Amino acid sequence: MAETKYYWPSREESRVIGKSHDRLDGLAKASGAAKYTYDINLPKMLFARALGCPHAHCKIKSIDTKPAERVPGVVHVHVFEHAQAGSEIKWDGELIAVVAAESEGAAAEGVAKLKVDYEVLPAFADSEDLAKAEELGRTTKGGGKVVTEKEPGDDDDEDEFIEQEIARLFKASDVVVEGYYGVDAITHCCLEPHGSTVMWKDGKLEAWLSTQNVSGTDDGFARDLELTADEVNVYCDYIGGGFGSKFAPDYWGVAAAKISKATGRPVKFMLSRDQELKIAGNRPSGYIKVKIGADKNGRVQVWDSEHWGTAGFSGGAVSQSVIPYVLVPPNYRRKATNISTNSGSARAWRAPNHPQACAMSQVALDDLAAKMGKDSYDVFMANLANADNGKADVYAAEMEIGAKLIGWKDLWHPHGKGPKKGSVVEGLGMALHTWGGVANSSICELKIYPDGGVESFCGTQDLGSGTRTVCAMVLAETLGLGVDDVKVNIGSSKYPPSGASGGSTTVGAVCESHRRASQDAIAEIFAKVAPRLECDPSELVAADGRIFRKGEADKGMSWKEACSMLGMKPLVVRAEHERGKESPLSSSNVGGIQMAHVAVDTETGVVKMKKFVAVQDQGLVINPKTCESQIRGAVIMGIAAGFVNTASPIRRPACS
Amino acid sequence: MSDRHFGNKDGFSRRAFLKGSSAVAAATALQAQTAAAADNDGDQVVSGKQKIQLNVNGQNHSAEVEPRTTLLDVLRYQLELTGAKPVSADGSSGASTVLIDGKPATASTTLAIACTGKKIQTVEGIGADDPVIQAFIKHDAEQCGFCTPGFVVAVRAFLNKNPQASEQQIRDGLNSNICRCGTYANIIEAATAVVKGGV
């Protein structure tokens, strides 16, 4: 058979794709029937609770587990390898020991009875205080880059040339603005904490894991338990939030498996809320000192910045590669410094580095507009010429749409010169962003039974973005069926592997694999049906539960009838997409703009979001309903982060 | 049973609750230590298991509880009703919201033994055809879904009391529940649609 040409139907031809559909698991979630990892209860299951270190930095002098072991109901106490007597604990909340008991109450009581003597050591946690971090030797170089249009001559000292050139460019600028901005660390705070419910069966591990990575965590367990991946099954039908923090079994998942093995009983071990916040994921902080020089139109010609921050004890900061963000002037110098603090390590957060880089870079543009007495919209528009991702035209179109939706031109007033209602002032702001996104690797196994039944198997997971529904919609579209006519099986490492859900890669991934599998399958069915309908397979169409020659819907046959021609055995098709491989079905690289209209009470500090507009470039939308929910959710999350950023708000600079 | 001393007339003491409730399990070790200290000041606390009867979703169930056992633990681990979720030890997330005699309460901060003789309704008892659940589905008022059952119960309770609530009243009335995925806008739409008589 000739290779199927993979494609998407046109917007006009699509019956399912691009039309809003209720998410398939909507009822299960809303009625409480959906079973998350936390909800998996197994016979004779033990409940595990952990003691987190109460100090940011200390040495464990001794640990006595006996009082905990004596608590009625306590079955097992597990002390972590990294928390033995003499061990140094380097961040707040690091787990020390786990108590497994007959009930959560008994486990908690056991944890309270653990006797640990600590020697408290000096700690450092204020990642904004660069001078202090340097004094304490907590900093490492985070890299940097210098780009100037004019290059040094052969005889020039490079460092000297750069200093002089940057100084010259600022002198030649029509306007110069300096700023200091900061974005604190925020935590993922998944409502379902990290954790697992595990049991051993015939020497194999069965693990219900709250994970964004069903296909990639079986080997994670296996590696730490000296098994092979075939000896571990990971399940995750539902996950209560991940946001980039749930890609691995984590050492506490491995501990659950070890305790289960030692006791011969299933174990449920979920982190407590404070542990979830302290050790299970945060986004790095970022602080920046920046000076920009622009021409009379507000287009930035030169950028000079130094930023720092922390990704917790492991160091790291916002990557220097995304500063300045998207709008990159022809001349720039950037430098980053990493700080190590006594706090849990950062984990990937929705679009790692980008939100902080956006805030740290683009507030400066607004301050430039303020200094020039210009409309921020015009300054952003002037700087689109500096867009480094080839999307200047897209941003311009998005800005026009956004401005109309929010009423920018009517509401705009020069910075600080708007009307005041009592102590309340209002204002507008905007920013723009970019993200790669890509179709992750994914395999779909599709089974079509002779009685017309259809089911797919794919080791992906639904984080709440509606993956299950997207899979079903793609199959339904291709096979000419209703969305409810196909059964989608995901959330098990037993199924063909599919990539982890992170970095906007899942809808692309499952659309690739499910479209390919269903196009391959329908081609085989068309080949069987064509002789009966006395036509060429290429003339056939699958729609509305029937297969027919294009334009002759009444002369075709039902889906069931067509499937009966498969014979005794189901048709099984496997199709694969490999991440990064060029495909007619997916692409990457998007950009969007967002505008906000806020009211601020200058006496109380209360900020009210009056209107927020997001205009997003996003390619083919499979399910508009869940797509809109994603954008709304992300915007609300971003607004929340902006509002609670109390310790170090995104700052206004002192204009030079 | 006769040698047990109860801390107050309701048949349970706060100290007993603090001593080791599974709600406290999610709180800091400091709290647990405080409770342990309270245990040493001469006041007796209840321990041991007892059988109680609970009326949940119109049916009587017997449950074996300790004084510290929360209603949430009984629902989730003895009655296999896992709709109410353990998100916050102090009930601040609203994810464990249930109705007790028609009033919303967080099961994570309610002791099981305080619920005898009362009518408890969980999300599982609301029914798939309820307009609130149908509106949540239609308006996509759920993403990861972990907070959703708590929100559904909270909306049901609020609309029972305020069937003609305005959008602003709904926003204020649902202040006790949180959602990390940010489904608030959709939840408000769903609740508003129910008020208007649709889903």
Interface residues (C-beta under 8 A of the other chain):
Chain A: D22 R23 D25 G26 L27 A28 K29 A30 S31 G32 A33 A34 K35 Y36 Y38 D39 N41 F47 R49 L51 G52 P54 S103 E104 G105 A106 A107 A108 E109 V111 A112 K113 C189 C190 L191 E192 Y238 I239 G240 G241 G242 F243 M270 S272 R273 D274 L463 G464 S465 K625 T626 E628 S629 Q630 R632 G633 A634 V635 I636 M637 A640
Chain B: K19 G20 S21 S22 V24 A25 A26 A27 T28 A29 L30 A32 Q33 A35 A36 E66 R68 T69 D73 R76 Y77 E80 L81 T82 G83 A84 K85 P86 V87 S88 A89 S93 A95 T122 V123 E124 I126 A128 I133 F136 I137 K138 D140 A141 E142 Q143 C144 G145 F146 C147 T148 P149 V152 I178 C179 R180 C181 G182 T183 Y184 A185 N186
